[in-house]
């Protein structure tokens, strides 16, 4: 089943790119593609659907393109999301696909613009993928496992320090994002303490390094003023699932 989902996912992006629509996979498919998930977590990752991000303004073209290749579009999702998230289903395999437009708008916004992505890569970068997980308010077990697996993957990348600095820079620009990331790193460290896989230790070191870089990054006056208010005022956006 997972192999079928991966095949359909990669083919969907190839179809979009042939039509000149820059697109990248993220979510669970990207986690599987970028990490040694089963070795780090000790079990196989669940894969429920496919997540693709495209640049804003290409949603209509992307929908019409995929329709030609057997994808059924949820009209309700088009109307309710204003094109920011469109749900599709493959008519043959039944695989579900969500198309998101940049910036990704979840509990916090995550900009995945062309300036920070390679046109040659079919998956978004490990740093951005990790950030999409770290920005989740009240993460579930699957999210925490993804954070741990991605932290290991970033540590094995030659540019891992740059990846951590990219996340820290974004946290330095938004106190709300900083607070959520800090809390999720803490939760991931607690959860990782119950895992026995050898690679988890490397993930924990990388998370501690991320915390150190984030805390040491210069913050703006606006950031410090918001920090004075703290979590007494909601610091994130509600997500309409």
C-alpha positions in Angstrom: 0.0 0.0 0.0 2.8 2.5 0.9 4.6 1.7 -2.3 1.5 2.4 -4.3 1.0 5.8 -2.5 4.7 6.7 -3.2 4.4 5.8 -6.8 1.2 7.9 -7.3 2.7 10.8 -5.3 5.9 11.1 -7.4 4.0 10.7 -10.6 1.6 13.5 -9.6 4.5 15.9 -9.1 6.1 14.8 -12.4 2.8 15.5 -14.2 2.6 19.0 -12.7 6.2 19.8 -13.5 5.8 18.7 -17.1 3.2 21.5 -17.3 5.6 24.0 -15.9 4.0 24.0 -12.4 6.8 24.0 -9.8 5.7 21.6 -7.1 7.2 19.7 -4.2 6.2 16.8 -1.9 6.0 17.3 1.8 4.2 15.6 4.7 4.5 11.9 5.2 5.8 11.0 1.8 8.7 13.5 2.2 9.4 12.1 5.7 9.8 8.6 4.2 11.9 9.9 1.4 14.3 12.0 3.6 14.7 9.9 6.7 15.6 6.4 8.0 12.3 6.4 9.8 12.0 2.7 10.7 15.6 2.6 11.9 15.1 5.7 14.1 11.6 5.1 15.4 11.6 1.3 15.4 8.5 0.8 13.3 7.1 1.6 9.9 5.5 5.0 9.3 1.8 5.3 8.5 1.0 7.0 5.2 -2.6 8.2 4.8 -2.3 10.7 1.9 -0.1 12.8 -0.2 0.8 16.5 0.4 2.0 18.8 -2.4 2.9 22.4 -2.3 2.9 24.8 -5.3 3.3 28.5 -5.7 0.2 30.6 -5.2 -1.5 31.5 -8.5 -1.0 28.0 -10.0 -3.8 26.3 -8.2 -6.3 26.4 -11.0 -3.8 25.2 -13.6 -2.7 22.4 -11.3 -6.3 21.2 -10.7 -7.1 21.2 -14.4 -3.9 19.3 -15.2 -4.4 16.6 -12.7 -8.1 16.2 -13.7 -6.8 15.0 -17.1 -4.8 12.2 -15.5 -7.7 10.7 -13.4 -7.8 12.9 -10.3 -11.2 13.8 -8.9 -11.4 17.3 -7.3 -13.4 18.1 -4.2 -15.3 21.3 -5.2 -16.1 21.9 -1.5 -12.4 22.2 -0.7 -11.9 24.6 -3.5 -14.7 26.9 -2.3 -13.9 26.7 1.4 -10.1 27.2 1.2 -10.0 29.9 -1.5 -7.5 27.6 -3.3 -5.1 27.4 -0.4 -5.8 23.7 0.1 -7.5 21.5 -2.5 -8.4 17.9 -1.9 -8.2 15.4 -4.7 -8.7 11.6 -5.1 -7.1 9.4 -7.7 -9.9 7.6 -9.6 -8.0 4.3 -10.0 -5.8 3.9 -6.8 -8.0 5.8 -4.4 -5.0 7.7 -3.1 -5.9 11.0 -1.5 -3.8 14.1 -2.4 -3.9 17.6 -0.9 -2.5 20.5 -2.9 -1.4 23.5 -0.8 -0.3 26.9 -2.1 2.6 28.8 -0.7 2.9 30.0 2.0 1.7 26.9 3.9 -0.8 28.2 6.4 -1.2 26.0 9.4 -0.8 27.0 13.1 2.0 29.2 11.8 2.9 30.2 8.3 5.8 28.4 6.6 7.1 30.1 3.5 8.5 27.6 1.0 9.2 30.0 -1.8 11.5 29.3 -4.8 14.3 31.2 -3.1 14.8 28.4 -0.5 14.0 25.4 -2.7 15.9 23.7 -5.5 14.0 23.2 -8.7 15.7 19.8 -9.1 14.4 18.4 -5.8 11.0 16.7 -5.8 10.9 16.8 -1.9 11.0 20.0 0.1 14.2 20.5 2.1 14.7 18.6 5.5 14.8 21.9 7.3 11.5 23.2 5.9 9.9 19.8 6.4 11.0 19.7 10.0 9.6 23.2 10.5 6.2 22.1 9.2 6.2 19.6 12.0 7.7 21.9 14.7 5.0 24.6 14.0 2.1 22.3 15.0 0.4 23.2 18.2 -0.5 20.1 20.2 1.3 17.6 18.1 0.3 13.9 18.1 2.6 10.9 18.4 3.1 10.7 14.7 4.2 14.3 14.5 6.7 13.7 17.4 8.1 10.7 15.6 8.5 12.7 12.4 10.4 15.4 14.4 12.7 12.8 15.8 13.3 11.1 12.5 13.9 14.4 10.7 16.3 15.6 13.4 18.4 12.5 12.6 18.2 13.1 8.9 19.4 16.7 9.3 22.3 15.6 11.4 23.4 13.3 8.5 23.3 16.1 6.0 26.5 18.0 5.3 24.6 21.3 5.6 22.8 20.4 8.8 24.1 23.4 10.7 22.7 25.7 8.0 19.3 23.8 8.3 19.2 24.4 12.0 20.1 28.1 11.5 17.3 28.5 9.0 14.8 27.3 11.6 16.3 29.4 14.3 16.2 32.5 12.0 12.4 32.0 11.4 11.9 31.6 15.2 13.8 34.8 15.8 11.3 36.6 13.5 8.2 35.4 15.3 7.8 34.9 19.0 4.7 32.7 18.4 6.6 30.3 16.2 9.5 30.3 18.6 7.3 29.3 21.5 5.6 26.5 19.6 8.9 25.2 18.3 10.4 25.3 21.8 7.5 23.4 23.3 7.6 20.8 20.6 11.3 20.2 20.9 10.7 19.6 24.6 7.9 17.1 23.8 10.0 15.4 21.2 12.9 15.0 23.7 10.5 13.5 26.3 9.0 11.1 23.8 12.4 10.2 22.4 13.5 9.2 25.9 11.1 6.2 25.7 12.6 5.0 22.4 15.4 2.4 22.4 16.7 2.7 18.8 20.5 3.7 18.7 19.9 6.5 16.2 17.5 8.3 18.6 20.6 9.6 20.5 21.8 11.6 17.5 18.3 13.1 17.0 18.3 14.2 20.7 21.7 15.9 20.2 20.5 17.7 17.1 17.4 18.9 18.9 19.5 20.3 21.8 21.7 22.0 19.2 18.6 23.5 17.6 17.5 24.8 21.0 20.9 26.4 21.6 21.1 28.1 18.2 17.5 29.4 18.5 18.1 30.8 22.0 21.3 32.5 20.9 19.8 34.1 17.7 19.3 37.9 17.9 15.7 38.9 18.4 13.9 42.1 17.4 12.3 44.6 19.8 8.9 43.5 18.5 9.8 39.9 19.3 10.8 40.9 22.9 7.6 42.9 23.4 5.5 40.0 22.3 7.5 37.7 24.6 6.4 40.0 27.6 2.8 39.0 26.9 3.7 35.3 26.6 1.1 32.6 26.0 -1.6 34.4 27.9 -2.7 35.6 24.5 -3.1 33.0 21.7 0.1 33.0 19.7 -1.0 30.7 16.8 -3.8 30.4 14.2 -6.6 27.9 14.4 -6.4 25.3 11.6 -9.6 24.4 9.8 -9.2 20.7 8.9 
